[in-house]
Amino acid sequence: MDDQAAKVFFWDEWQREALAAGVAAPLAELGREVLRAHRQNRWSKDFLGVEEDGPHMLTMCLEDPAGTELFFIENLYPYDTALIDATRAGHGLK
């Protein structure tokens, strides 16, 4: 059996927990991507996305889904101004 196929990553676990907690699927996927990108790109611990940030990220998703979606997108795609602007407009954010 392929060891990689059997491995469960913490970002996948986080996504399952977020969905079970009531986070919308697209936002749970974005949060998963923040955690995965942080680990795979070896971003500084000063950036959101280390494994220990998982509970805080879940709280953010539940308390302010629109603002959190924008925050996740700004972190994942900082140079995609069209996507950032569209997300802001879609949620009525400034």
C-alpha positions as CSV (number, residue, x, y, z in Angstrom):
1,M,0.0,0.0,0.0
2,D,1.2,3.5,-0.8
3,D,2.2,5.3,2.4
4,Q,1.2,8.7,0.9
5,A,-2.3,7.5,0.1
6,A,-2.8,6.3,3.7
7,K,-1.5,9.5,5.3
8,V,-4.0,11.9,6.7
9,F,-2.8,15.5,6.9
10,F,-3.8,17.9,9.6
11,W,-5.3,20.3,7.1
12,D,-7.7,17.5,5.9
13,E,-8.6,16.8,9.5
14,W,-9.3,20.5,10.0
15,Q,-11.5,20.7,7.0
16,R,-13.6,17.7,8.3
17,E,-13.9,19.3,11.7
18,A,-14.9,22.7,10.1
19,L,-17.6,21.0,8.1
20,A,-18.9,19.1,11.1
21,A,-19.0,22.4,13.0
22,G,-21.2,24.0,10.4
23,V,-18.7,25.9,8.3
24,A,-19.8,26.2,4.6
25,A,-17.9,23.8,2.3
26,P,-16.2,26.5,0.2
27,L,-14.9,28.3,3.3
28,A,-13.8,25.0,4.9
29,E,-11.8,24.3,1.6
30,L,-10.2,27.8,1.8
31,G,-9.2,27.2,5.4
32,R,-7.7,23.8,4.5
33,E,-5.8,25.5,1.7
34,V,-4.4,28.2,4.1
35,L,-3.1,25.4,6.4
36,R,-1.7,23.3,3.5
37,A,0.0,26.3,1.8
38,H,1.5,27.5,5.0
39,R,3.1,24.1,5.6
40,Q,4.2,23.3,2.1
41,N,5.6,26.8,1.4
42,R,7.3,27.0,4.8
43,W,5.8,30.4,5.6
44,S,6.9,32.1,8.7
45,K,5.1,31.3,12.0
46,D,4.1,34.9,12.0
47,F,1.6,34.1,9.3
48,L,-1.7,32.4,10.0
49,G,-1.7,28.8,9.1
50,V,0.4,26.8,11.5
51,E,-1.3,23.7,12.9
52,E,-1.9,25.4,16.2
53,D,-3.9,28.1,14.5
54,G,-6.6,25.5,13.6
55,P,-9.0,26.3,16.5
56,H,-8.7,30.0,16.0
57,M,-9.3,29.6,12.3
58,L,-12.5,27.6,13.0
59,T,-13.7,30.3,15.4
60,M,-13.1,32.9,12.7
61,C,-15.1,30.9,10.2
62,L,-18.0,30.5,12.5
63,E,-18.1,34.1,13.8
64,D,-17.4,36.0,10.6
65,P,-17.6,33.8,7.5
66,A,-17.5,36.7,5.0
67,G,-14.6,38.5,6.6
68,T,-12.7,35.2,7.1
69,E,-13.2,34.3,3.5
70,L,-11.8,37.6,2.4
71,F,-8.9,37.2,4.9
72,F,-8.1,33.7,3.6
73,I,-8.2,34.8,0.0
74,E,-6.0,37.8,0.7
75,N,-3.4,35.5,2.3
76,L,-3.6,32.8,-0.4
77,Y,-3.8,35.1,-3.4
78,P,-2.3,38.5,-2.4
79,Y,-1.7,39.6,-6.0
80,D,-5.0,38.6,-7.4
81,T,-6.7,42.0,-7.0
82,A,-9.6,41.0,-9.2
83,L,-10.4,38.0,-6.9
84,I,-10.0,40.1,-3.8
85,D,-12.2,42.9,-5.1
86,A,-14.9,40.4,-6.3
87,T,-14.9,38.8,-2.9
88,R,-15.2,42.1,-1.1
89,A,-18.1,43.2,-3.5
90,G,-19.8,39.8,-3.1
91,H,-20.0,40.2,0.6
92,G,-20.5,44.0,0.7
93,L,-17.2,44.6,2.4
94,K,-15.0,47.6,1.9
